[in-house]
């Protein structure tokens, strides 16, 4: 990777945006990172650069999303699937058709959001389901390892539970803290960062504290309904980005 002013500026802005979203919504928004950084570097290098920075962002975010904001019954069901999913994603990284995974995840997410719109943009509260939780954790683990896009499966499980906005964000934050800690090493093995990558990584660390803090301040200004609408809006953006990546991958 060539070390230029453009590379540093784009990477810094991308990490700041990810940190801001982590502070505001807890997690699951990393999908914006690789496409943005791919403007100035190849996607695998971007993934390797971001993997340790995600961990740093998570550790800063845990200052705000403390254990009182974690839904422990849900995490006990979700985390085993997440761990297995990341392992599968790593083993199958070069075998899986990333394009097909992106399209399937996009269509599933759009159906989920469409049902929410059909219900009048109101959340229909549903009880916890162990099979659904394990499945969501597994799907999130695979997609977060393959494409840093583990947010939709987790959101599709958590949003219908009707958790408070703080508990939703805190649970999401801890879930992806665990996931990012596990997948950091595999991503570094896959990408093998060189000297310039580590320099950019060090510069981007400076963006994290302010980004998380500003996002957390925004979270405090949102009420429950606004936060849930914002989360569904992020799902729509994520779904169309996944769909675009998948379809374009077949057309190129």
C-alpha positions in Angstrom: 0.0 0.0 0.0 1.3 3.4 -1.0 1.5 5.9 1.9 -0.1 9.1 0.6 -2.0 12.0 2.1 -5.2 10.7 0.4 -4.7 7.3 2.0 -4.3 8.7 5.4 -7.3 11.2 5.1 -9.7 8.5 3.7 -8.7 5.9 6.3 -8.9 8.4 9.2 -12.4 9.6 8.0 -13.5 6.0 7.7 -12.4 5.0 11.1 -13.9 8.2 12.6 -17.2 7.4 11.0 -17.2 3.8 12.2 -16.3 5.0 15.7 -19.1 7.5 15.7 -21.6 4.8 14.6 -20.3 2.4 17.3 -20.9 5.1 19.9 -24.4 5.9 18.7 -25.7 2.4 17.8 -23.5 -0.1 19.6 -22.1 -2.0 16.6 -22.9 -3.8 13.4 -22.0 -0.9 11.1 -18.5 -2.0 10.0 -19.7 -2.7 6.5 -19.1 0.9 5.6 -15.4 0.6 6.4 -14.0 -1.6 3.6 -15.9 0.1 0.7 -14.7 3.5 1.9 -11.1 2.4 2.4 -11.1 0.5 -0.9 -11.0 3.9 -2.6 -7.3 4.1 -1.6 -6.3 0.5 -1.1 -7.3 -3.1 -2.0 -10.2 -4.6 0.0 -8.1 -7.3 1.7 -5.6 -4.7 2.9 -8.5 -2.6 4.1 -9.9 -5.5 6.0 -6.6 -6.3 7.7 -6.1 -2.6 8.6 -9.5 -2.3 10.1 -9.5 -5.5 12.1 -7.3 -4.3 14.9 -8.9 -0.8 14.8 -12.3 -2.4 15.4 -11.0 -4.0 18.6 -9.6 -0.6 19.7 -13.0 1.0 18.9 -14.8 -1.7 20.9 -12.6 -1.3 23.9 -13.2 2.5 24.0 -17.0 1.9 23.4 -17.1 -0.4 26.5 -16.4 2.7 28.6 -20.0 3.8 27.7 -21.8 0.5 27.1 -21.2 -1.1 30.6 -22.4 -4.5 31.8 -25.7 -3.0 32.9 -26.6 -2.4 29.3 -25.9 -6.0 28.2 -28.8 -8.4 27.7 -27.0 -11.4 29.2 -29.7 -14.0 28.4 -29.5 -13.1 24.7 -25.7 -13.0 24.7 -25.5 -16.5 26.2 -27.5 -17.7 23.2 -25.8 -15.6 20.5 -22.1 -15.8 21.3 -21.6 -19.6 20.8 -23.0 -19.3 17.3 -20.8 -16.2 16.7 -17.6 -18.1 17.6 -18.5 -21.1 15.4 -19.5 -18.8 12.5 -16.2 -16.9 12.6 -14.3 -20.2 12.5 -16.3 -21.4 9.5 -15.9 -18.0 7.8 -12.1 -18.2 8.2 -11.9 -21.9 7.0 -14.1 -21.2 4.0 -12.9 -17.6 3.3 -11.4 -18.5 -0.1 -14.0 -21.1 -1.0 -17.3 -19.3 -0.2 -18.9 -17.3 -3.0 -18.8 -13.8 -1.3 -21.1 -12.5 -4.0 -23.8 -15.0 -3.4 -23.6 -14.5 0.4 -23.9 -10.7 -0.1 -27.0 -11.1 -2.3 -28.8 -13.6 0.0 -28.1 -11.5 3.1 -29.3 -8.3 1.2 -32.6 -9.9 0.1 -33.2 -11.4 3.6 -32.6 -8.0 5.2 -34.9 -6.2 2.8 -37.7 -8.7 3.4 -37.2 -8.2 7.2 -37.4 -4.4 6.8 -40.3 -4.7 4.4 -42.3 -6.6 7.0 -41.6 -3.9 9.5 -42.9 -1.2 7.1 -46.0 -3.4 6.4 -46.7 -3.4 10.1 -46.8 0.4 10.1 -43.1 0.8 11.1 -43.9 -0.5 14.5 -41.9 -3.2 16.3 -43.9 -6.4 16.9 -42.5 -7.8 20.2 -41.6 -11.5 19.9 -40.4 -13.8 22.6 -36.8 -15.1 22.7 -36.0 -18.2 20.7 -32.9 -20.3 21.3 -32.8 -21.7 17.7 -33.2 -18.2 16.2 -30.5 -16.8 18.5 -28.0 -19.5 17.7 -28.8 -19.1 14.0 -28.4 -15.4 14.2 -25.1 -15.7 15.9 -23.8 -18.3 13.4 -24.9 -16.2 10.4 -23.4 -13.0 11.9 -20.1 -14.8 12.6 -19.8 -16.0 9.0 -20.7 -12.7 7.4 -18.6 -10.6 9.8 -15.6 -12.8 9.0 -16.2 -12.8 5.2 -17.2 -9.2 4.7 -17.3 -7.3 8.0 -21.1 -7.3 7.6 -22.4 -9.2 10.6 -24.9 -6.5 11.7 -28.0 -7.6 9.8 -28.4 -11.1 11.3 -28.0 -9.8 14.8 -30.3 -6.9 14.3 -33.0 -9.1 12.8 -32.9 -11.2 16.0 -32.6 -8.3 18.6 -34.9 -5.7 17.2 -38.2 -7.7 17.6 -37.3 -8.3 21.2 -38.2 -4.7 22.1 -35.1 -4.1 24.2 -34.6 -0.6 25.6 -32.3 1.5 23.4 -29.4 1.3 25.9 -29.7 -2.4 26.2 -30.0 -2.9 22.5 -26.8 -0.8 21.9 -24.9 -2.3 24.8 -25.7 -5.9 23.7 -24.7 -5.2 20.2 -21.5 -3.5 21.3 -20.4 -6.5 23.5 -21.4 -9.0 20.8 -19.2 -7.3 18.2 -16.4 -6.8 20.8 -16.2 -10.5 21.2 -16.5 -11.1 17.4 -13.8 -8.5 16.5 -11.4 -9.9 19.1 -11.7 -13.4 17.6 -11.5 -12.4 14.0 -8.6 -9.9 14.3 -5.9 -12.5 14.1 -7.4 -14.4 11.2 -7.8 -11.2 9.2 -4.2 -10.2 10.0 -3.1 -13.7 8.8 -5.1 -13.3 5.6 -4.0 -9.7 4.8 -0.4 -9.7 6.2 -0.1 -6.0 6.8 3.2 -4.3 5.8 5.0 -1.3 7.2 2.8 1.4 5.6 -0.3 -0.3 6.8 0.8 -0.2 10.4 1.6 3.5 10.0 -1.9 4.3 8.8 -3.3 2.1 11.5 -1.4 4.1 14.2 -2.7 7.4 12.8 -6.3 6.2 12.6 -6.2 5.3 16.3 -6.4 9.0 17.0 -9.9 9.2 15.5 -11.4 6.6 17.8 -12.0 8.3 21.2 -13.6 11.4 19.7 -15.7 9.4 17.3 -17.1 7.1 19.9 -17.8 10.0 22.3 -19.7 12.0 19.8 -21.7 9.0 18.7 -22.6 8.3 22.4 -23.8 11.9 22.8 -26.1 11.4 19.8 -27.4 8.2 21.3 -28.4 10.1 24.4 -30.5 12.6 22.3 -32.5 9.9 20.6 -35.6 8.4 22.1 -36.5 4.7 21.7 -38.6 5.1 18.6 -36.0 7.3 16.9 -33.2 4.8 17.6 -35.2 1.9 16.3 -36.1 3.8 13.1 -32.4 4.7 12.7 -31.4 1.1 13.1 -34.0 0.0 10.4 -32.7 2.8 8.2 -29.1 1.5 8.6 -30.3 -2.0 7.7 -31.8 -0.7 4.4 -28.5 1.1 3.6 -26.5 -2.0 4.5 -28.8 -4.3 2.4 -28.5 -2.2 -0.7 -24.7 -2.0 -0.3 -24.6 -5.8 0.0 -26.8 -6.2 -3.0 -24.7 -3.8 -5.0 -21.5 -5.6 -4.1 -23.0 -9.0 -4.9 -24.5 -8.1 -8.3 -21.5 -6.0 -9.4 -19.2 -9.0 -8.5 -21.0 -11.1 -11.0 -21.0 -8.4 -13.7 -17.3 -7.6 -13.5 
